[in-house]
Structures are given as C-alpha cells and as structure tokens.
C-alpha cells in the first residue's frame, strides 16, 4: 500500500511541476516580448558622410588629428514588471506541500524558495 501512496504522490508532484514550469515559461516569454516592445527603436544611421572639421590656420600640421567624441551611452534598461504576490504565495504553498509529502529534500526546498522569492 505504501508503494501506491508514493507513486500517487510522485505523479501529483510531477503534474504540479509540469504545470508550474509551463506557466513560468509562458510568463517569461510574455515578459521578454513586452520588454522588447517597450524598447525605443534604434536611431537611424546617417547615410551621408559627416561634415568635415573646419580648417584651423593656427593648428600645428604635425599634431595628430583631434580624437573622435566617445560613443553615446546606451539607454537605461526597462524596469522589471511587478510580480504578482498571490502567484508567489501559491508557488510557496505548493512547494511546502511537496516538502511535507517527502518529494523534495530540505535543500531543494530552500533552493526553490529562494528562486521564487528573488523573482
């Protein structure tokens, strides 16, 4: 009888894990698409040559040419989307149930708990 209980527990845990994994992958894909859509478009590159530097009569002809200006800094990253706290609590509850059922070890539980809490 104990073997049947263990098999049923493993089946439930596997099912829960699969659903969580699919839901997380869908959420991450949606977040990736949202962050790409929120990024401003890249400025168009000029198709013409840049204007020549004005001629300076007083400059030393043996001096090296002036250095080019540094490239512009990249735009700041888009802020992370707020994570639904109810979803996190549900995940933690399921994790606790898996730990109490003996499906997860304490180390696995701690690792997954940290991952959920850190977003």
DRENLONU-805376 format. One record per residue: residue in three letters; residue number from 1; x, y, z of N, C-alpha, C in turn. Coordinates in Angstrom, 2 decimals, decimal comma. Layout:
pt residuo=ALA&num=NUM&n.u=X&n.v=Y&n.w=Z&ca.u=X&ca.v=Y&ca.w=Z&c.u=X&c.v=Y&c.w=Z
...
This chain:
pt residuo=UNK&num=1&n.u=0,82&n.v=-1,18&n.w=0,00&ca.u=0,00&ca.v=0,00&ca.w=0,00&c.u=0,87&c.v=1,26&c.w=0,00
pt residuo=UNK&num=2&n.u=2,01&n.v=1,20&n.w=0,71&ca.u=2,90&ca.v=2,35&ca.w=0,78&c.u=3,47&c.v=2,71&c.w=-0,58
pt residuo=UNK&num=3&n.u=3,69&n.v=1,69&n.w=-1,41&ca.u=4,23&ca.v=1,92&ca.w=-2,74&c.u=3,22&c.v=2,68&c.w=-3,61
pt residuo=UNK&num=4&n.u=1,94&n.v=2,35&n.w=-3,45&ca.u=0,91&ca.v=3,06&ca.w=-4,21&c.u=0,80&c.v=4,52&c.w=-3,78
pt residuo=UNK&num=5&n.u=0,92&n.v=4,77&n.w=-2,47&ca.u=0,89&ca.v=6,15&ca.w=-1,99&c.u=2,06&c.v=6,95&c.w=-2,55
pt residuo=UNK&num=6&n.u=3,24&n.v=6,33&n.w=-2,54&ca.u=4,43&ca.v=7,00&ca.w=-3,07&c.u=4,26&c.v=7,29&c.w=-4,56
pt residuo=UNK&num=7&n.u=3,75&n.v=6,32&n.w=-5,30&ca.u=3,56&ca.v=6,50&ca.w=-6,73&c.u=2,54&c.v=7,62&c.w=-7,00
pt residuo=UNK&num=8&n.u=1,48&n.v=7,66&n.w=-6,22&ca.u=0,47&ca.v=8,71&ca.w=-6,39&c.u=1,06&c.v=10,08&c.w=-6,05
pt residuo=UNK&num=9&n.u=1,85&n.v=10,13&n.w=-4,99&ca.u=2,47&ca.v=11,41&ca.w=-4,61&c.u=3,43&c.v=11,89&c.w=-5,69
pt residuo=UNK&num=10&n.u=4,22&n.v=10,99&n.w=-6,23&ca.u=5,15&ca.v=11,35&ca.w=-7,30&c.u=4,40&c.v=11,81&c.w=-8,54
pt residuo=UNK&num=11&n.u=3,30&n.v=11,15&n.w=-8,85&ca.u=2,51&ca.v=11,54&ca.w=-10,02&c.u=1,93&c.v=12,94&c.w=-9,85
pt residuo=UNK&num=12&n.u=1,41&n.v=13,22&n.w=-8,66&ca.u=0,86&ca.v=14,56&ca.w=-8,39&c.u=1,97&c.v=15,60&c.w=-8,44
pt residuo=UNK&num=13&n.u=3,10&n.v=15,30&n.w=-7,83&ca.u=4,21&ca.v=16,25&ca.w=-7,82&c.u=4,70&c.v=16,51&c.w=-9,23
pt residuo=UNK&num=14&n.u=4,78&n.v=15,47&n.w=-10,05&ca.u=5,22&ca.v=15,64&ca.w=-11,43&c.u=4,24&c.v=16,50&c.w=-12,21
pt residuo=UNK&num=15&n.u=2,98&n.v=16,27&n.w=-11,99&ca.u=1,95&ca.v=17,05&ca.w=-12,67&c.u=2,03&c.v=18,52&c.w=-12,26
pt residuo=UNK&num=16&n.u=2,16&n.v=18,76&n.w=-10,96&ca.u=2,25&ca.v=20,14&ca.w=-10,46&c.u=3,50&c.v=20,81&c.w=-11,01
pt residuo=UNK&num=17&n.u=4,59&n.v=20,09&n.w=-10,99&ca.u=5,84&ca.v=20,65&ca.w=-11,51&c.u=5,71&c.v=21,02&c.w=-12,99
pt residuo=UNK&num=18&n.u=5,10&n.v=20,13&n.w=-13,78&ca.u=4,92&ca.v=20,41&ca.w=-15,21&c.u=4,06&c.v=21,64&c.w=-15,45
pt residuo=UNK&num=19&n.u=2,98&n.v=21,76&n.w=-14,68&ca.u=2,12&ca.v=22,94&ca.w=-14,84&c.u=2,85&c.v=24,22&c.w=-14,46
pt residuo=UNK&num=20&n.u=3,59&n.v=24,17&n.w=-13,36&ca.u=4,33&ca.v=25,36&ca.w=-12,93&c.u=5,37&c.v=25,73&c.w=-13,97
pt residuo=UNK&num=21&n.u=6,06&n.v=24,74&n.w=-14,48&ca.u=7,10&ca.v=25,01&ca.w=-15,48&c.u=6,50&c.v=25,63&c.w=-16,74
pt residuo=UNK&num=22&n.u=5,40&n.v=25,08&n.w=-17,24&ca.u=4,76&ca.v=25,63&ca.w=-18,44&c.u=4,25&c.v=27,04&c.w=-18,19
pt residuo=UNK&num=23&n.u=3,66&n.v=27,28&n.w=-17,03&ca.u=3,15&ca.v=28,61&ca.w=-16,70&c.u=4,29&c.v=29,62&c.w=-16,61
pt residuo=UNK&num=24&n.u=5,40&n.v=29,22&n.w=-15,98&ca.u=6,55&ca.v=30,12&ca.w=-15,86&c.u=7,15&c.v=30,42&c.w=-17,24
pt residuo=UNK&num=25&n.u=7,28&n.v=29,42&n.w=-18,07&ca.u=7,85&ca.v=29,64&ca.w=-19,40&c.u=6,96&c.v=30,59&c.w=-20,21
pt residuo=UNK&num=26&n.u=5,65&n.v=30,42&n.w=-20,10&ca.u=4,74&ca.v=31,32&ca.w=-20,81&c.u=4,85&c.v=32,75&c.w=-20,27
pt residuo=UNK&num=27&n.u=4,96&n.v=32,88&n.w=-18,95&ca.u=5,08&ca.v=34,21&ca.w=-18,35&c.u=6,40&c.v=34,86&c.w=-18,75
pt residuo=UNK&num=28&n.u=7,48&n.v=34,10&n.w=-18,74&ca.u=8,78&ca.v=34,66&ca.w=-19,12&c.u=8,79&c.v=35,07&c.w=-20,59
pt residuo=UNK&num=29&n.u=8,17&n.v=34,28&n.w=-21,44&ca.u=8,10&ca.v=34,63&ca.w=-22,86&c.u=7,30&c.v=35,93&c.w=-23,03
pt residuo=UNK&num=30&n.u=6,22&n.v=36,07&n.w=-22,29&ca.u=5,41&ca.v=37,29&ca.w=-22,39&c.u=6,21&c.v=38,50&c.w=-21,88
pt residuo=UNK&num=31&n.u=6,97&n.v=38,31&n.w=-20,81&ca.u=7,78&ca.v=39,40&ca.w=-20,28&c.u=8,87&c.v=39,79&c.w=-21,27
pt residuo=UNK&num=32&n.u=9,48&n.v=38,80&n.w=-21,94&ca.u=10,50&ca.v=39,10&ca.w=-22,94&c.u=9,91&c.v=39,90&c.w=-24,09
pt residuo=UNK&num=33&n.u=8,72&n.v=39,49&n.w=-24,55&ca.u=8,08&ca.v=40,20&ca.w=-25,65&c.u=7,70&c.v=41,62&c.w=-25,23
pt residuo=UNK&num=34&n.u=7,24&n.v=41,78&n.w=-23,99&ca.u=6,86&ca.v=43,10&ca.w=-23,51&c.u=8,09&c.v=44,01&c.w=-23,39
pt residuo=UNK&num=35&n.u=9,21&n.v=43,45&n.w=-22,93&ca.u=10,41&ca.v=44,28&ca.w=-22,79&c.u=10,97&c.v=44,68&c.w=-24,15
pt residuo=UNK&num=36&n.u=10,86&n.v=43,79&n.w=-25,13&ca.u=11,32&ca.v=44,12&ca.w=-26,48&c.u=10,41&c.v=45,19&c.w=-27,08
pt residuo=UNK&num=37&n.u=9,12&n.v=45,08&n.w=-26,85&ca.u=8,18&ca.v=46,06&ca.w=-27,39&c.u=8,34&c.v=47,42&c.w=-26,72
pt residuo=UNK&num=38&n.u=8,77&n.v=47,43&n.w=-25,45&ca.u=8,91&ca.v=48,68&ca.w=-24,72&c.u=10,21&c.v=49,42&c.w=-25,06
pt residuo=UNK&num=39&n.u=11,15&n.v=48,74&n.w=-25,68&ca.u=12,42&ca.v=49,38&ca.w=-26,02&c.u=12,20&c.v=50,39&c.w=-27,13
pt residuo=UNK&num=40&n.u=12,84&n.v=51,56&n.w=-27,02&ca.u=12,69&ca.v=52,55&ca.w=-28,10&c.u=13,43&c.v=52,06&c.w=-29,34
pt residuo=UNK&num=41&n.u=12,92&n.v=52,43&n.w=-30,51&ca.u=13,61&ca.v=52,00&ca.w=-31,73&c.u=14,99&c.v=52,64&c.w=-31,83
pt residuo=UNK&num=42&n.u=15,89&n.v=51,95&n.w=-32,47&ca.u=17,25&ca.v=52,47&ca.w=-32,64&c.u=17,21&c.v=53,67&c.w=-33,59
pt residuo=UNK&num=43&n.u=18,00&n.v=54,69&n.w=-33,31&ca.u=18,00&ca.v=55,85&ca.w=-34,22&c.u=18,58&c.v=55,45&c.w=-35,58
pt residuo=UNK&num=44&n.u=18,05&n.v=56,01&n.w=-36,63&ca.u=18,56&ca.v=55,65&ca.w=-37,96&c.u=20,00&c.v=56,13&c.w=-38,13
pt residuo=UNK&num=45&n.u=20,78&n.v=55,35&n.w=-38,84&ca.u=22,17&ca.v=55,71&ca.w=-39,11&c.u=22,21&c.v=56,69&c.w=-40,27
pt residuo=UNK&num=46&n.u=23,03&n.v=57,73&n.w=-40,17&ca.u=23,09&ca.v=58,70&ca.w=-41,27&c.u=23,66&c.v=58,05&c.w=-42,53
pt residuo=UNK&num=47&n.u=23,11&n.v=58,43&n.w=-43,67&ca.u=23,54&ca.v=57,87&ca.w=-44,96&c.u=24,54&c.v=58,77&c.w=-45,67
pt residuo=UNK&num=48&n.u=24,87&n.v=59,85&n.w=-45,08&ca.u=25,77&ca.v=60,81&ca.w=-45,71&c.u=27,06&c.v=60,89&c.w=-44,89
pt residuo=UNK&num=49&n.u=28,15&n.v=61,35&n.w=-45,49&ca.u=29,39&ca.v=61,46&ca.w=-44,71&c.u=29,27&c.v=62,61&c.w=-43,71
pt residuo=UNK&num=50&n.u=29,91&n.v=62,50&n.w=-42,56&ca.u=29,83&ca.v=63,57&ca.w=-41,58&c.u=30,53&c.v=64,83&c.w=-42,12
pt residuo=UNK&num=51&n.u=30,11&n.v=66,00&n.w=-41,65&ca.u=30,74&ca.v=67,24&ca.w=-42,14&c.u=32,21&c.v=67,29&c.w=-41,74
pt residuo=UNK&num=52&n.u=33,00&n.v=67,88&n.w=-42,60&ca.u=34,44&ca.v=67,99&ca.w=-42,35&c.u=34,68&c.v=69,00&c.w=-41,24
pt residuo=UNK&num=53&n.u=35,77&n.v=68,80&n.w=-40,52&ca.u=36,15&ca.v=69,74&ca.w=-39,48&c.u=36,61&c.v=71,05&c.w=-40,13
pt residuo=UNK&num=54&n.u=36,25&n.v=72,18&n.w=-39,55&ca.u=36,71&ca.v=73,45&ca.w=-40,13&c.u=38,23&c.v=73,55&c.w=-40,09
pt residuo=UNK&num=55&n.u=38,80&n.v=74,14&n.w=-41,09&ca.u=40,23&ca.v=74,28&ca.w=-41,19&c.u=40,71&c.v=75,34&c.w=-40,20
pt residuo=UNK&num=56&n.u=41,70&n.v=74,99&n.w=-39,42&ca.u=42,25&ca.v=75,93&ca.w=-38,46&c.u=43,65&c.v=76,32&c.w=-38,92
pt residuo=UNK&num=57&n.u=43,85&n.v=77,58&n.w=-39,17&ca.u=45,13&ca.v=78,08&ca.w=-39,67&c.u=46,22&c.v=78,05&c.w=-38,61
pt residuo=UNK&num=58&n.u=45,83&n.v=78,12&n.w=-37,36&ca.u=46,82&ca.v=78,21&ca.w=-36,31&c.u=47,23&c.v=76,83&c.w=-35,78
pt residuo=UNK&num=59&n.u=46,63&n.v=75,74&n.w=-36,27&ca.u=46,94&ca.v=74,40&ca.w=-35,76&c.u=48,30&c.v=73,94&c.w=-36,30
pt residuo=UNK&num=60&n.u=49,00&n.v=73,16&n.w=-35,50&ca.u=50,29&ca.v=72,60&ca.w=-35,89&c.u=50,04&c.v=71,47&c.w=-36,88
pt residuo=UNK&num=61&n.u=50,60&n.v=71,52&n.w=-38,10&ca.u=50,35&ca.v=70,46&ca.w=-39,08&c.u=50,93&c.v=69,11&c.w=-38,64
pt residuo=UNK&num=62&n.u=51,90&n.v=69,09&n.w=-37,75&ca.u=52,49&ca.v=67,84&ca.w=-37,30&c.u=51,70&c.v=67,22&c.w=-36,15
pt residuo=UNK&num=63&n.u=50,74&n.v=67,95&n.w=-35,61&ca.u=49,95&ca.v=67,45&ca.w=-34,48&c.u=48,97&c.v=66,38&c.w=-34,97
pt residuo=UNK&num=64&n.u=48,68&n.v=65,39&n.w=-34,12&ca.u=47,71&ca.v=64,36&ca.w=-34,53&c.u=46,31&c.v=64,97&c.w=-34,65
pt residuo=UNK&num=65&n.u=45,46&n.v=64,35&n.w=-35,46&ca.u=44,10&ca.v=64,87&ca.w=-35,60&c.u=43,34&c.v=64,75&c.w=-34,28
pt residuo=UNK&num=66&n.u=42,34&n.v=65,58&n.w=-34,07&ca.u=41,59&ca.v=65,52&ca.w=-32,81&c.u=40,88&c.v=64,17&c.w=-32,67
pt residuo=UNK&num=67&n.u=40,73&n.v=63,73&n.w=-31,44&ca.u=40,09&ca.v=62,44&ca.w=-31,16&c.u=38,59&c.v=62,53&c.w=-31,42
pt residuo=UNK&num=68&n.u=38,02&n.v=61,41&n.w=-31,84&ca.u=36,58&ca.v=61,36&ca.w=-32,08&c.u=35,85&c.v=61,41&c.w=-30,74
pt residuo=UNK&num=69&n.u=34,66&n.v=61,97&n.w=-30,70&ca.u=33,92&ca.v=62,01&ca.w=-29,43&c.u=33,54&c.v=60,59&c.w=-29,01
pt residuo=UNK&num=70&n.u=33,42&n.v=60,34&n.w=-27,70&ca.u=33,07&ca.v=58,99&ca.w=-27,24&c.u=31,64&c.v=58,64&c.w=-27,68
pt residuo=UNK&num=71&n.u=31,35&n.v=57,36&n.w=-27,87&ca.u=30,01&ca.v=56,97&ca.w=-28,28&c.u=29,00&c.v=57,28&c.w=-27,18
pt residuo=UNK&num=72&n.u=27,75&n.v=57,48&n.w=-27,58&ca.u=26,70&ca.v=57,80&ca.w=-26,62&c.u=26,43&c.v=56,59&c.w=-25,73
pt residuo=UNK&num=73&n.u=26,05&n.v=56,85&n.w=-24,49&ca.u=25,75&ca.v=55,78&ca.w=-23,54&c.u=24,46&c.v=55,08&c.w=-23,95
pt residuo=UNK&num=74&n.u=24,38&n.v=53,77&n.w=-23,73&ca.u=23,14&ca.v=53,06&ca.w=-24,09&c.u=22,00&c.v=53,51&c.w=-23,19
pt residuo=UNK&num=75&n.u=20,76&n.v=53,42&n.w=-23,66&ca.u=19,62&ca.v=53,84&ca.w=-22,83&c.u=19,48&c.v=52,91&c.w=-21,63
pt residuo=UNK&num=76&n.u=18,93&n.v=53,39&n.w=-20,52&ca.u=18,78&ca.v=52,53&ca.w=-19,34&c.u=17,80&c.v=51,40&c.w=-19,63
pt residuo=UNK&num=77&n.u=18,01&n.v=50,28&n.w=-18,94&ca.u=17,14&ca.v=49,11&ca.w=-19,14&c.u=15,74&c.v=49,41&c.w=-18,64
pt residuo=UNK&num=78&n.u=14,76&n.v=48,77&n.w=-19,26&ca.u=13,37&ca.v=48,96&ca.w=-18,84&c.u=13,19&c.v=48,36&c.w=-17,45
pt residuo=UNK&num=79&n.u=12,40&n.v=48,98&n.w=-16,58&ca.u=12,22&ca.v=48,44&ca.w=-15,24&c.u=11,49&c.v=47,10&c.w=-15,30
pt residuo=UNK&num=80&n.u=11,83&n.v=46,23&n.w=-14,35&ca.u=11,20&ca.v=44,91&ca.w=-14,31&c.u=9,72&c.v=45,05&c.w=-13,99
pt residuo=UNK&num=81&n.u=8,92&n.v=44,19&n.w=-14,55&ca.u=7,50&ca.v=44,23&ca.w=-14,31&c.u=7,22&c.v=43,68&c.w=-12,91
pt residuo=UNK&num=82&n.u=6,27&n.v=44,27&n.w=-12,18&ca.u=5,98&ca.v=43,77&ca.w=-10,84&c.u=5,42&c.v=42,34&c.w=-10,92
pt residuo=UNK&num=83&n.u=5,87&n.v=41,53&n.w=-10,00&ca.u=5,44&ca.v=40,13&ca.w=-9,98&c.u=4,23&c.v=40,02&c.w=-9,06
pt residuo=UNK&num=84&n.u=3,27&n.v=39,26&n.w=-9,46&ca.u=2,05&ca.v=39,07&ca.w=-8,70&c.u=2,35&c.v=38,31&c.w=-7,42
pt residuo=UNK&num=85&n.u=2,10&n.v=38,94&n.w=-6,27&ca.u=2,43&ca.v=38,33&ca.w=-4,99&c.u=1,57&c.v=37,10&c.w=-4,72
pt residuo=UNK&num=86&n.u=0,32&n.v=37,09&n.w=-5,18&ca.u=-0,54&ca.v=35,92&ca.w=-4,98&c.u=0,05&c.v=34,70&c.w=-5,68
pt residuo=UNK&num=87&n.u=0,62&n.v=34,92&n.w=-6,86&ca.u=1,23&ca.v=33,82&ca.w=-7,60&c.u=2,43&c.v=33,26&c.w=-6,83
pt residuo=UNK&num=88&n.u=3,24&n.v=34,14&n.w=-6,26&ca.u=4,39&ca.v=33,69&ca.w=-5,48&c.u=3,93&c.v=32,89&c.w=-4,26
pt residuo=UNK&num=89&n.u=2,90&n.v=33,40&n.w=-3,58&ca.u=2,41&ca.v=32,69&ca.w=-2,40&c.u=1,88&c.v=31,31&c.w=-2,76
pt residuo=UNK&num=90&n.u=1,19&n.v=31,21&n.w=-3,90&ca.u=0,69&ca.v=29,91&ca.w=-4,34&c.u=1,84&c.v=28,95&c.w=-4,63
pt residuo=UNK&num=91&n.u=2,89&n.v=29,47&n.w=-5,25&ca.u=4,05&ca.v=28,62&ca.w=-5,53&c.u=4,70&c.v=28,14&c.w=-4,23
pt residuo=UNK&num=92&n.u=4,83&n.v=29,05&n.w=-3,26&ca.u=5,44&ca.v=28,67&ca.w=-1,99&c.u=4,58&c.v=27,63&c.w=-1,26
pt residuo=UNK&num=93&n.u=3,27&n.v=27,77&n.w=-1,35&ca.u=2,37&ca.v=26,81&ca.w=-0,72&c.u=2,55&c.v=25,43&c.w=-1,36
pt residuo=UNK&num=94&n.u=2,61&n.v=25,38&n.w=-2,68&ca.u=2,81&ca.v=24,11&ca.w=-3,37&c.u=4,17&c.v=23,51&c.w=-3,02
pt residuo=UNK&num=95&n.u=5,17&n.v=24,37&n.w=-2,90&ca.u=6,50&ca.v=23,90&ca.w=-2,53&c.u=6,48&c.v=23,28&c.w=-1,14
pt residuo=UNK&num=96&n.u=5,77&n.v=23,94&n.w=-0,21&ca.u=5,67&ca.v=23,40&ca.w=1,15&c.u=4,95&c.v=22,06&c.w=1,17
pt residuo=UNK&num=97&n.u=3,93&n.v=21,92&n.w=0,33&ca.u=3,22&ca.v=20,65&ca.w=0,26&c.u=4,13&c.v=19,55&c.w=-0,27
pt residuo=UNK&num=98&n.u=4,95&n.v=19,88&n.w=-1,28&ca.u=5,88&ca.v=18,88&ca.w=-1,82&c.u=6,93&c.v=18,49&c.w=-0,78
pt residuo=UNK&num=99&n.u=7,36&n.v=19,47&n.w=0,04&ca.u=8,34&ca.v=19,17&ca.w=1,09&c.u=7,72&c.v=18,27&c.w=2,14
pt residuo=UNK&num=100&n.u=6,50&n.v=18,60&n.w=2,57&ca.u=5,85&ca.v=17,79&ca.w=3,61&c.u=5,50&c.v=16,40&c.w=3,10
pt residuo=UNK&num=101&n.u=5,27&n.v=16,26&n.w=1,78&ca.u=4,97&ca.v=14,94&ca.w=1,21&c.u=6,23&c.v=14,11&c.w=1,03
pt residuo=UNK&num=102&n.u=7,39&n.v=14,73&n.w=1,21&ca.u=8,64&ca.v=14,00&ca.w=1,08&c.u=9,17&c.v=13,93&c.w=-0,35
pt residuo=UNK&num=103&n.u=8,56&n.v=14,68&n.w=-1,26&ca.u=9,01&ca.v=14,67&ca.w=-2,65&c.u=10,28&c.v=15,50&c.w=-2,80
pt residuo=UNK&num=104&n.u=10,38&n.v=16,59&n.w=-2,04&ca.u=11,56&ca.v=17,46&ca.w=-2,10&c.u=12,39&c.v=17,29&c.w=-0,83
pt residuo=UNK&num=105&n.u=13,70&n.v=17,44&n.w=-0,98&ca.u=14,56&ca.v=17,49&ca.w=0,20&c.u=14,56&c.v=18,91&c.w=0,72
pt residuo=UNK&num=106&n.u=15,07&n.v=19,10&n.w=1,93&ca.u=15,11&ca.v=20,44&ca.w=2,51&c.u=15,99&c.v=21,36&c.w=1,67
pt residuo=UNK&num=107&n.u=17,10&n.v=20,85&n.w=1,12&ca.u=18,00&ca.v=21,67&ca.w=0,29&c.u=17,29&c.v=22,10&c.w=-0,99
pt residuo=UNK&num=108&n.u=16,56&n.v=21,17&n.w=-1,62&ca.u=15,82&ca.v=21,51&ca.w=-2,84&c.u=14,74&c.v=22,55&c.w=-2,54
pt residuo=UNK&num=109&n.u=14,08&n.v=22,36&n.w=-1,39&ca.u=13,04&ca.v=23,31&ca.w=-0,98&c.u=13,63&c.v=24,70&c.w=-0,80
pt residuo=UNK&num=110&n.u=14,76&n.v=24,78&n.w=-0,08&ca.u=15,40&ca.v=26,08&ca.w=0,16&c.u=15,82&c.v=26,75&c.w=-1,14
pt residuo=UNK&num=111&n.u=16,36&n.v=25,95&n.w=-2,07&ca.u=16,81&ca.v=26,50&ca.w=-3,35&c.u=15,63&c.v=27,06&c.w=-4,14
pt residuo=UNK&num=112&n.u=14,54&n.v=26,30&n.w=-4,23&ca.u=13,37&ca.v=26,76&ca.w=-4,99&c.u=12,70&c.v=27,94&c.w=-4,30
pt residuo=UNK&num=113&n.u=12,67&n.v=27,93&n.w=-2,99&ca.u=12,08&ca.v=29,03&ca.w=-2,23&c.u=12,86&c.v=30,32&c.w=-2,49
pt residuo=UNK&num=114&n.u=14,17&n.v=30,24&n.w=-2,50&ca.u=14,99&ca.v=31,43&ca.w=-2,77&c.u=14,75&c.v=31,94&c.w=-4,19
pt residuo=UNK&num=115&n.u=14,62&n.v=31,00&n.w=-5,14&ca.u=14,37&ca.v=31,40&ca.w=-6,53&c.u=13,03&c.v=32,11&c.w=-6,66
pt residuo=UNK&num=116&n.u=12,01&n.v=31,62&n.w=-5,98&ca.u=10,68&ca.v=32,24&ca.w=-6,05&c.u=10,71&c.v=33,62&c.w=-5,39
pt residuo=UNK&num=117&n.u=11,33&n.v=33,72&n.w=-4,24&ca.u=11,35&ca.v=34,99&ca.w=-3,50&c.u=12,19&c.v=36,05&c.w=-4,20
pt residuo=UNK&num=118&n.u=13,23&n.v=35,63&n.w=-4,89&ca.u=14,10&ca.v=36,59&ca.w=-5,59&c.u=13,56&c.v=36,96&c.w=-6,95
pt residuo=UNK&num=119&n.u=12,49&n.v=36,35&n.w=-7,36&ca.u=11,84&ca.v=36,72&ca.w=-8,62&c.u=12,48&c.v=36,06&c.w=-9,76
